[in-house]
Amino acid sequence: MRAIAQCVGALTVPPVQFGGVELATPAILAPMSGITDIGMRRAAIRFGAGLAVSEMVAASFYLAADEETRLRAEGAGLPLHVVQIAGRDPAAMAEAARLAEGAGAHAIDINMGCPAKRVVGGYAGSALMREPELAIALARETIAAVRVPVSVKMRLGWDASDINAPELARRLEAEGVALITVHGRTRQQFYKGQADWAAIRAVRATIGVPLLANGDCDGVDSARRMIAASGADGVMVGRAAVGRPWLVGQVGAALSGRTWREPSDREKAESALDHYACLLSTFGKAQGVRHARKHLAAYADCAAASGAGLPRPLRTRLVTTTDADEAAALLARCWTERAEEAA
């Protein structure tokens, strides 16, 4: 366990290292299905995120050479590439990890925290919190299959009556897991209520490997409070970074004791357009514009929050058009509309 200054306003966190991998900052972009595509991860890294984890990749689909699953695991151009895999078959998880490593992954993350019904219904994700022996077997087989470090992302437990993250984390470390992330909610909470950062501290007390705290980190101030409450070595930023990929880098800089700034409107627009272009090149124009809709909506809302943004009819058009070029033109206007209206 490393010493961390406890004055929240001036808190400084050392770099995170796990399994031979050293992160530039202790702030990481969380894996999010349908969100952390290769374009989103590149943007976050460009703005200073210490790491950006892929979307969840189902081991069975990855082994079946499903094209969309392969694209979710894409990591070209990333200085550090981490693939998150999910499943409940130890042999399949091990083989999927082997494939990801062969495709260039620098680390593998095992999903033991996704609360989605379709994932839990397949007895994967946070369902593994109810099956600790299977969770241990998955980790053991995955670690044995690859040379790169293996991490795990989990929740506090299945529900309030079964908070088993501290014990499960202790056993996972004993198997060789190199880093553990804990979301400060149970599976039964989904994303309701407030993440319990203080409850994560019980995990800190049981493990010596780096610990990341996750849940409700929406900026520099909350990241500092999260570290102080949890005793974690770093933070994983999720939903708050959608439409604001620069947020993770800002958090990382602040936690590292460095100055940080808000990107200019021009920088934000350029990043959003680069992200959109990446989606089109990855998925093709027809699928890319549809895949981009969550991001387009988030970018438009981010611009509106800063006083820019599109008039409502154009925002609606941005997130419904099937014309890739029209969407690009509207996206470019998100941060310039204010200036045009004032002219």
Beta strands, then each sheet from edge to edge (+ up, - down):
strand 1: 17-18
strand 2: 21-22
strand 3: 27-29
strand 4: 51-58
strand 5: 82-86
strand 6: 107-112
strand 7: 150-155
strand 8: 179-183
strand 9: 211-214
strand 10: 234-237
sheet 1: 1+ 2-
sheet 2: 3+ 4+ 5+ 6+ 7+ 8+ 9+ 10+ 3+
end
